[in-house]
Amino acid sequence: PWGNMTWGHAVSRDLVHWEELGDAILPDERGTIYSGSAVVDSNNTSGLGTIERPAICAFYTAAGGHSYRPCPFTQCLAYSLDRGRSWTKFAGNPVVDFIADGNRDPKVFWHEKTQRWIMVLYVRRDAFSIFSSPDLKAWQLESEAAFPTAHECPELFELSVDGNSHDTRWVLWSASGNHLIGRFDGHTFTAESEVLRSEWGKNCYAGQTWNNTPDGRRIFIGWMNSDGSAYPDMPFNQQMSVPRQFTLQRTDDGLRLFAWPVKELEQLRRNKVAASNISLNDRQSPREFDVAELLDLEATVKPGNAQIVVLEIRGVPVVCRPQEGVLECLGSRIEGMPKGESLNIRILVDRTSIEVFAQQGRYVMSFCRPFDPTNRKLRLWSEGGDAQVGALEIYEMASIWEKE
């Protein structure tokens, strides 16, 4: 049912404009190519490159159950010496042999304090396995991290608390976006939080973060999984989220993970429309604005005594129930937000998606959604009382495919 699963390849200098290259890693007798991750072996620990020309090492699951000769799932290595333009599968594959049915999705990174490589692997539900290696080729089991609800596509990464590099925590992540915040010493992950959510929408799954970004940001991109209905008559049936920067911030509820669209997206903004102190009440017609097809919108909603405040964007209502601390969109619901307080909200609209970021990125909802191309209205109204939109900025977004 999965077909001829293959790793594709795209490159970008700014996280916004992407160039698609040829397929990178193709199926073989070990199976089709499932998820994984890649690192740059800068110190040539593997011996597969040189200090002057380090290897990019990609780790993937060989899904043997989908081989033309079915065999177990194993974890394999492929490397590139030409910036990822061509790939060679390691002759000693698999680097991690079969452990349990469906073991998959190796996430690999360099752990500075212990000076070795770490791999986090899905082996069974409700836990992730942690391995270490000095050379990316020989791996040994370090520990198992208990994680209720964990299922596939693990991530493990370190973040500064409130930007303080001397105060950090680690985030252990599952495909759903559920995560634990805690500490990692190179051997064992110790949770200091309950299982937390990062996504309240319907279409963000199995995301990945980049290792070693040049400016130290932790940047995430998600797979906006869908049933394909958002893409009628298209030669594709899925998409990716916009890249997001993760930060870890102290809140009244404790440490929480925040996500915000990367700053590079702002280069696509055009034709700003701004308004402020827009009064809404349930005795008047909705306030309307003409908008473009592609949008980046930011608003501050001051709820007053209104029971409901609605931002309807090209026919899709984003519904705030401020007295209940609830935000709703397309059948999904965020609960537990501060009641009666102002709501900061940012909404990105593409031709087939809407991504909602509330309270500076504390809450995120992602949806695949085909928009009515003829509806170019933003409508604002309140119900059950008066409210105000204190600030509103609407930007048309340029296509990333436009030629200069």
C-alpha positions, 0 to 999 in steps of 0.5 A, spaced: 500 500 500 505 504 501 508 503 494 516 504 492 517 509 498 523 513 496 527 519 499 526 525 495 531 531 496 530 539 496 535 544 497 534 552 500 538 557 502 532 561 506 527 556 508 522 559 503 524 558 496 526 551 494 529 547 489 527 540 488 533 535 486 533 528 484 531 522 488 536 521 494 535 514 496 532 508 493 529 502 495 533 495 494 533 488 497 533 490 504 526 494 503 523 501 501 526 507 505 522 509 511 523 516 515 530 517 518 535 523 519 541 526 517 548 529 520 554 532 517 560 528 520 565 534 521 570 531 524 570 525 520 569 520 525 566 515 520 572 515 516 567 516 510 570 523 508 575 527 510 576 533 514 576 538 508 570 534 505 566 531 510 560 526 509 553 527 510 551 521 513 543 519 512 540 514 517 534 511 514 529 505 516 530 499 510 523 497 511 524 490 509 517 488 510 516 491 503 522 488 500 521 484 494 523 479 498 520 480 505 525 481 511 525 485 517 526 492 518 533 495 520 536 501 520 541 503 515 546 508 513 548 512 506 553 517 505 554 523 500 561 527 499 558 532 494 553 536 498 548 530 498 547 530 490 549 523 490 549 517 495 552 511 497 549 506 501 554 503 507 557 497 505 556 494 512 549 496 513 545 495 517 548 499 522 542 497 527 540 490 526 532 488 527 530 489 534 522 488 534 517 488 529 516 495 526 522 498 529 524 505 525 525 512 524 532 513 527 534 520 529 541 522 529 545 528 532 552 529 535 552 530 543 557 535 545 558 533 552 559 526 551 563 527 544 559 521 541 553 520 536 546 519 539 540 515 535 533 515 538 529 510 535 522 507 535 522 500 537 515 499 541 509 503 543 510 508 549 518 508 549 523 510 545 530 507 545 537 511 545 543 508 542 550 511 542 556 511 537 563 513 536 563 513 529 556 512 526 557 505 524 557 501 531 551 503 535 550 500 542 544 501 546 544 506 552 537 506 555 530 506 554 525 512 555 518 511 557 513 516 554 506 514 554 503 515 547 509 515 544 509 512 537 514 513 531 518 518 528 522 520 535 526 527 536 530 529 541 533 536 542 536 541 547 533 548 547 535 554 552 530 556 557 527 563 555 533 564 551 538 563 556 544 558 554 546 557 561 539 554 562 537 548 558 532 543 557 531 537 552 525 535 548 523 528 547 518 528 541 513 523 538 510 523 531 504 526 533 507 532 536 506 530 543 512 531 547 516 531 554 521 536 557 526 534 561 534 533 561 539 528 557 546 526 559 548 523 553 545 516 556 538 517 559 533 522 558 529 524 565 522 527 564 520 533 568 514 534 565 507 530 563 506 529 556 504 535 553 501 537 546 504 542 541 499 541 535 491 542 536 489 541 529 488 535 524 494 535 519 501 536 522 505 529 523 512 526 523 515 533 523 523 533 523 528 539 526 534 541 523 541 539 526 546 545 527 543 550 524 548 556 522 545 561 527 543 556 532 535 556 531 531 549 532 527 549 526 522 544 525 518 542 519 512 538 519 508 533 514 501 536 513 498 529 513 491 528 509 486 524 506 488 527 499 481 531 498 485 538 499 488 537 492 483 535 487 486 534 480 493 535 483 499 530 481 500 530 489 496 529 495 500 532 501 504 538 503 509 540 508 508 546 513 511 552 513 518 552 517 517 554 524 522 556 530 521 552 536 523 556 543 522 554 550 519 559 555 516 559 562 509 560 563 504 560 569 503 552 567 511 551 567 516 550 561 512 550 555 514 549 547 512 555 543 512 555 535 513 561 530 513 561 523 521 563 521 522 570 520 524 568 513 517 568 511 516 575 512 520 576 505 514 574 501 509 579 505 506 584 500 501 590 500 500 591 508 493 593 510 493 595 517 487 597 522 486 598 529 481 599 535 476 595 530 469 595 535 465 589 534 458 588 537 452 583 536 448 588 533 452 590 527 454 587 521 460 583 520 466 588 519 469 586 512 476 587 508 478 585 501 484 580 502 488 576 497 488 569 496 495 568 500 495 571 506 499 572 513 495 575 518 496 578 525 491 580 530 490 582 537 483 580 539 480 584 546 474 580 548 471 585 552 464 581 554 463 578 548 462 570 548 464 569 541 469 573 537 470 570 529 475 571 524 472 568 518 478 568 513 476 566 506 470 562 508 473 559 514 471 561 521 476 561 527 472 562 533 474 565 539 470 563 546 474 568 550 470 567 557 471 559 556 479 560 554 477 556 547 479 557 540 476 553 535 477 552 527 475 546 522 472 542 528 479 542 532 479 545 539 484 548 544 482 549 551 485 551 557 487 558 554 487 564 559 479 566 560 477 573 558 484 575 556 486 578 549 488 573 544 494 574 540 493 570 533 497 569 527 494 566 521 498 563 514 493 561 509 496 558 502 491 555 497 490 549 500 492 550 508 491 554 514 496 554 519 494 558 526 499 560 531 495 563 538 499 567 544 505 568 540 506 560 538 504 557 545 498 554 541 498 551 534 493 548 529 495 546 522 490 544 517 490 542 509 484 545 506 482 547 499 479 554 499 474 557 495 478 561 490 472 566 489 472 568 496 477 574 498 474 576 504 476 577 511 470 578 516 470 580 523 464 579 528 462 578 535 456 574 539 453 575 546 457 582 547 462 587 545 469 586 543 475 589 539 480 588 535 486 592 537 491 591 532 490 588 525 495 587 520 494 583 513 499 582 508 498 579 501 504 573 500 507 572 494 508 566 491 515 562 492 515 560 485 515 567 482 521 569 478 524 576 479 
